[in-house]
Amino acid sequence: MLYHLHEFQHAILGPTRLWADAVRTAFSHPWMPAAYTSLGRTITAGAELLERTTRRYAKPQFDLPTTRIDGQDVAIKEVVVYQKPFCELLHFQRQTDRRDPRILVVAPMSGHYATLLRGTVETLLPDHDVYITDWVDGCEVPLSDGPFSLDDYIDYVIELLHFLGADTHVLAVCQPSVPVLAAVSLMAANNDPRQPSSLTIMGGPIDTRINPTKVNQVATSKPMSWFENSVVQQVPFIHPGRGRKVYPGFLQLQGFMSLNPERHVGEHLKLFHNMVKGDGDSAEKHREFYDEYLAVMDLPAEYYLQTIKSVFQDHDLPEGKMTSRGRKIDPSLIQHTALMTIEGEKDDITGVGQTEAAHRLCSSLPESMRKHYLAEKVGHYGVFNGRRWREVIYPNVREFIRTHDKLTVLADEAHKLHDKGGVGEPVRRLREVLPA
């Protein structure tokens, strides 16, 4: 019922949005004399603020047309190369013959779209062949496509790694850390030849018993019955996923903003004042951030509820109790996938130590195949976005991946032998895996 009321409210406010947008357009038009006055800018700012606070934000685009490799601009083509009901595998095809480590970025399925990792992908592109999981809004998936649970998430990851093939590297950002580690564990248990070469976990809730944050406390403060009855809703008839039970994006957004309401109100007031002052650059930065932040998607109820119970309430993975479709999840079986964990010192979503706990679980890995990095003065989003990510954290990730990339290692060995006038085993193995 709550979802239906939300849709009804959105429809009722439709004329108001149209009116506000018309006023904004009229009073900001360069032929309108009032546009150059303080009063005109005030009317424009008020109208835009009204329209923005009542609109539904569409799924953003990655909009990464080029990258820069060896000082040259290289075109990027975004192609969906694999498709499932709840996920599309997006490949950022670089228009170059250069061979770099192949990396699968597993984006969070936690309310925001995969485009939240635009900065992550943009930084990776010059040195990697990048793929990303582009999760589908739950309200867009028909009931006939079946449910989507945490078990399905794990199966999806394994299926995508099978599609990409051996010597793929995985980077899991926040929420997918548990299902991705579970997937790699199952592949190790089956001695799967397509186990990833490395796994990098960034700000992931592997063990939320350690330094619990406000987010963790919310997940444990109420019984499962409360989540089932209070936040799970049915998708209204106007969407393709009509009748599907979901955790609606608009409820998630309320939860996000309630963690720091003063900041969000202040940012919108700043937008108003910057527009009145004519500070277009600052206003545009606000629009770019909030166009992304306010674009949210519905989560399938099965996945959401199973995650709350298994990851945050029962701590199944760190306590050795996690299973998937009757299969025991045992990270200690991982022996061929190098592990890197990254945490932000000031992360208020995933507490320090929660991600590093993965090393304790992956007990069979030698020290040469593991690394932990604590980013000083970095919050949750700074772990994978922004200047500190680009300049401080990413160089460590790049070095770790190349150290454990089989083709890179073989190529380095072959080059060394070539310089000495030899050929040897590395060249023979390279010829087996690379085209002529």
N, C-alpha and C positions, 0 to 999 in steps of 0.2 A: 504493500500500500504506500509506503514512504517513497518508493521509486516512482510510482504513478503520480503522487502529489508533486514530486520534483518536476516531472515532465509537464504537468498541468501548469505549474508556476512559470516554467520556461515559456510555455505557449502564451500564457496571459500577458507576460512582459514583452511579447514580440512587438506590438505597436510602440511601446515605450522605447525599445532599442532602435527601431526604425526612425522614430522622431529624433532621438538623441544623435543618431548618426547623421541625419539630415541637417540638424543644427550645427554639428561639428564641421560638416563639409561646407556649409554656407559661410560660416564665420571664419573659416581658415582659408577660403578661396582667395588667391592673389588679387582678384578684381574687386574684392569686397573691402571698401575703405576701413571698415571696423576691424578688419584682421590686423591692422597695424597699430591698434590702440590697446591699452591695458584692459579696457572693458571687453573688447572683442576676444582677446586672448583668454580672459577669465571665463567667458561664456563657452569658448571652444574647449577649454580644459575641463570645465564642469560636465559638458556634454560627453566628452570622450571618457571621462571617469565613470559616468553613469552607464554608457554603452559597454565598457570593458567589464564592469562588475556584474553585468546581467547576461553576458554572452556565454555561449558554449565554445570552448577553444578546440579547434580542430587538431588532428594529429600533425605535428610539425614534420618538415622534411629535413633530411640530412644536409642537402645542399652543399656537397663537397665535389665540385666539378673538376678540381685539379689538385695535385700534390707536387711537391718539389723534390726531385731526386738528382743528386750530383749537380746541383746548381741549375737544373733545367725544369721547366714546368711540364708535368706529365698529366694528360687527361685521365679522368676517372669516369667509369661507367658503372652505375648501380644496377645490378642484375639479380633478380630472385632466381636462385639456382636449385632450390629444394623447397617444397611446400607441404605443410601439414595443416590440419584444421585450425590449430591454435598458434601456429608459428610459421613464418617465412624465413628462410635462410638467405640473407642478403650478402652478395659478394661485391666488394668495391674493386672492380677490375681495373687495374692500372694498365694503360696502353703502352706497355714496354715489355721487352723480352727479358728483363732482369729477373733473376731468381732470388727470392728472399724467403725466410721462414714463413710458413703458412700458420696463421693464428685464427682461432675461433674465439670471438668475444661473446661470452654468454651474458646478455644484458639482464638486468633485474626484471622480474615480472611482479612488480610491487606497486603498481598504480601509474607510474609515469611510463612513457613510451621509450623505446630503445634510443631515440634521438637525444635523450638525456646524456648519452655517451658520445655525442658528436665530437667533443674535444678530445676524448680518448682515442677515437678512431682517427681523427685528423693527425694526431701526434704519431700514431702507429704507422700510418700509410707510407711514409718515405722508406721505411726499413722492413716492411712486412706485407705479405699477401693476406689481406684482412677479410674475414667473414664475420657476420654478426647475426644473432638471433633477434628477429623483429617480431615480437609477440603480438598476437591479434587481440583486439578489444573483445572481451567476453560477450558483450551484447550483440556483436556482429556474427557470432558463430551459431548456426541453427542447432536446435536440439537434436536433430537427426545425426549430427556429427559426434554425438556421445559426450560423456563427461571428460573432465580434465583434472587429474589429481596430482599430488606430489609424485606418485608412482609413474604417472604418465610423463611428468617432467623429466624424471630420471631416464625413462625409455627414450624420450625425444633426444636427450643429450647423446646417448649411446648410438642412436640411429644416425645422428648428424656426424658423429665421429667416424662411423662406418662409411658414410657417404664421402667424407673428405679424405679418408685413407690414412695410412701410417705417416708418422713424422709430422703430425699436427700438434700445435701448441694451443693450450686453452687458457684464457684469461677470464676469470669469474669475478664480477663486480657485485659485492654486497650479497643480496638475497640468494642468488644461485649457488653460492659457495657450498651449501650442504648438499643439494641434489647433484651438483657436478662432482663433488668428492665421492658421493655415493655411486655415481655412474662409473667413475674411474676405478673404484674399488671392485665393482661387479666385473668390469672388464679384466682386471687383474686376477680375480678369482677364476675366470674362465680362460686365463692365459691368452687373451684376445690379441692377435698380432697387430691390431690397429689401436692399441693403447696410445694415448698422447705422449709425446716426448717430454713435455713439461706442463705443469699446472701452476698458474699464478692466481692466488686468492687475494682479493683486495677488499679490506673492510668487511669481511664476512662473518656472520654469527655462528661460527662452528661450535662454540661452547658459551652459551649466554649466562651460565652460572658465574662466570668471571666478570667482575666489574660491571654489574647490570646497569643499564641506562634507563632513562625514563620510558623509552620505547619498550624495552624488555619488561619493565614493571607493569605497563599497561596490559601487555599480553598475558601476564600471570596474575593480574589482580582480580580477574573475573573467571567464573567457570565456563566451560565450553558451551553450556546451554545458553548463556548470555549472548555469546557471539552468534550462535545459530539463530536466536530469536530476535536479536536487536539490530544486527548489521547485515545479515544475509537477506537479500530481496529478490523478487522475481522481475526479470526484464519485461517491460511493458510491450504491448502488441505492436507498437510502431517500429520496433527494431527487428532485424533478421533473427536475433537470438531470443525472440519472444518466448516467455515461459521458463527460460534457463535461470537457475539460481546463481546469483553473483554477489560479490562484495562490491557495491557500486563505486565508481570513481569519485562521485561527488561527496560520498561519505569519507573516502580516503583523504580527499583534499581537505575536508574539514579537520580531519585528524592531523594532517601535516601542519596546517596553519595554526592549530590550537597549541602546538608546541612552542610557538613564538609569535603570538598574535600582535604584540606591540610593534615588532619589527615590520610585519606585513602592512599594518595600518600606516605606520610611519613612511614606508616606501611609497604607498599610494598617495599620501599627502605630499611627499617630495615630488612625485610626478606632476601633481596639480601645480605646485609652486614653480617648478622648472618650466612648465608650459607657459605659465603667466609671465615669467621672466624672459621667455624666448630662448631658453637653453635647450635647443633641439637635440644636441648630442646626448645629454644626460637623460632626456625623456626617451630617446630611442634605445638607450641601453636598458632602461626599465622595461620597455615594451618587449625587447628581445628576451630578457630573462623570464618575465612573467607569461609571455606567450608559450614558453616551454613549460614553466612550472605549473601553470594552471590547466595544461592539457593532460587529462587523466583518462584511464581506461578501467573497465570493469574486470574484476578477477573472478574466475570460476570458483564457486563456493567450495567444491570438493578440495581443490588445491589450497585455498586460503585456510580452511578449517584444519586440514591435515597438517599444514605448516605450523599453525599456531600450536597445535597439540604436540607434534613430534619435536619441533625445533625449540620452541620457547617454554613450553610447560613441562614436557616429559624428558627433555634433553636426551633423546634416544641415541643420537650419534655418539656423543662423548661418553655415554654410559654403556656403550656396546650393545644396545638393545634394538638398534634400527634394522628394519627389514623392508624389502620391497617385493611385493608379490610372492612372499614366502622365501625370498632370498636374503640371507644375512649380509649386512653391510659391514665389511671388515677392512678398514683402511690399512691395517698392518700387512695386508697381502700385496700392497703396491710396492713394486721393486724396480720398475722400468720407467716410471714417470717422475721426473725431478719436480720438487715442490718449492715454491716461493710464496711467502706470505708478506703482506704489506698492511701496516696499520697507521692511522693518524693519531698523533699524540693528543689532540683535542677533539677526537671523534665523540660526538654526543649521541650517536645512533648505535654504533657497534663499539663497545668499550674496549680499551687496550687489553690485550691478552686473549680476547675471544677468538681472533683469527689465528694467532700464533699457536693456539691449542691444536691446530691441524698437525703440527710436527710431532706432538706426543702420540697422536693416533696413527700416523704413518711411521711406525717405529722401525720398519725394516729398511728404510732408506738410509744409505751411508751419508756422512756429513758432506761429502762432495756433491751430493744431489739435493741439497736443501739449503735454503737461505731465508732469513727473516730480516725485514727492513721496517724500522719505526721512523716515520716522517715527523720531525719535530715541528711544532707550532702549526700543524695541519689538521683541519676538521674533516668530517666525513666526505663531503663533496670535493674537497681539495686533494683527496687521495687519487682521484681519477680525472680531475678537471682543473684547469687554471695554471698559473705560472709555476707553482711548486711541483705540480705533476709533470709539466713539460721539462723543467730545468733540473729538477732534483730526483724525482722518483723514476721517471721514464728511463733515464740512462741506465739505472740499475736493472730495470725490467728487460731492456734491450740486450744488455750484456748477458743476463741470465739465460734468455732464450737462445741466443747465439752459441753460448757455451754448451747447451744441451740439444742443439739442432744437429741431427745426424748428417745431413747433407753439407752443412757448413763445416762441421768437423772434418768430414771426408775431403771436402774441397781444400781446406787449409793443409791437410796432410799431403794431398796430391801436389799442391803448389810448392810445398817445401821439397818434395822429392824431385819435382820438375826442375827446380832451381839447382838441384844437385846433379841433374842429368839422369835421374832414374824414373821409373814408372811405378812399379810396385802394386801392392794389394789395394790401397785407397783408390787408385785410378781405375782398377778393374771393377771395384764396387760402384764407383761413380758411373761408369759406363752402363752398368746394369739398371740403374735407377733414373738416369737422365737420358733424354732423347739425344740422338746424334747431332 
